Amino acid sequence: MKPAPKTPSEKAAEAWGVELPAWVEALAAEATRTSQNAAAVRVGYSAAVVSAVLSRSYKGDYAAVEARVSGALMGAVVDCPVLGEIARDHCLDQQKLGFAATSSVRARVARACRSGACPHSRIKGDAA
């Protein structure tokens, strides 16, 4: 008889050991509560990325995943110079949208993200 498959929480605890960060624990708990695919959709990454993070084998930017998880699952907020207090994952979504001449708010957000006016921007230095 095959042993029961490990839950995402068990997988993360085994891979990370005592160094298990709170954000990985939150991601694992969400994947255990719902499913790995549902957790991935909620944080804006693929199920493969979620699996790799939980297994501690992800080759990408852990800080980027942490920022999305902390906003989507842990209630982390940032103070946007244009929108005010918003969830950290919403901040990252806004940065991806870029400039839109049809929306004055999007134009202001894009300018703030790219001009260095926002300390939370991951895209500092682009032309405004």
N, C-alpha and C positions, 0 to 999 in steps of 0.2 A: 504494500500500500504506500502510495506517495504521501510525503508530508504535505500539510496544507501550505499554500503559498503564503509568503510573508506579506503583511500589510505594509503600505508605504511608511507608516510610522516605525515599524520594526526594521525595515530596510534602511531608513535614515539613521536610526539609532545604532545599528550595526556598522554602517559605513563611517559615520562621524564620531562615534564613541562619546567620550566626555566633552569633546570640542563642539558638540552639536549646537549651532547657533539658534537663537530663539526664532529667527525668521524661517530657517529650514524646518524647525519643529512645527511652526504654524502651517507651512506648506504641506508637510507630511500629514498633519492632522486634517487639513482640508481634503487632501487626496484620500485619506482613510475614510472620512465622513461621507464624501460624495463618490468621486472616482478620480483617477489620475487625469483623465481627459477633462472632466468638469473643473478640476483645480487649475489645469493649464489654461482653459478658456478664461477663467476668472482673473488670472494674473497676466494674461496676454502673451503667453508663450505656448510652444507646442508641448504635447505630452512627452515627446522625446527629451526636451530640455528639462522638464520636471523630473523625469526618471533619472537623467544624468546628474542633476543637482542632488537628488535624494541619495544617489549612489556615490556621490562625491567624485564623479568622473567627468564633470562638465568641463569642457575646454574653453568656454567663453568667459564673459565678464560676470563674475559672481556679484559684483556690486550693482550691476544693472538689474539682475534678477532680484536681489535683495530689495532694491528700491521699489520695484513693482509689487513684490510680496508684502512689504511693510505698508504700502498704501492700500492695496486691495484687501488684505486679510488682517492687518494689525492696526488699522485706523491711523496710520502716520499721515500727518498733514504738513503742508508747507505754506508759507505766506507768499503768494504770487503778487508781484508789483502791479499787475493789471486786474486779476480776478479776485484777489484777497485770499482767504484761507481755502485751500483745496486739498484733496487727497493727493498723496505723492504719486500714485499711479496715474491720476488725472493730469497732473503736471507733466509727466512723461508723454502722455497722449497729446497734450497741447503742443509740446515741442516738436512732435512728429508732423503736426498739421502744416506748419509753415505759414507763409504769408498768403493772404487772400484779399485782394483789392475790394471784393464785394462785402467784406465785413470789417468794420472799423475795430472791433474788439480783436478779431484774429490778427489784423495788421499790427495792433499795439502789442499783443502777446508775442508775435513773431519778432518784432523789433526788440522787446525786452529780453527775450531768450538769446538773441544773437549779438546783442550789443554789450553784454557784460553787466547789464542793469540787474539781472536776476542771479543771485548766488546759487540757485538750484539748477540752473541750466547745465545740461551735459553737452551743449553745442556752442559754447563760447567761441568767439572769434570769427564766426561766419559774417558775411556782409549783411547789413540790415536792409 
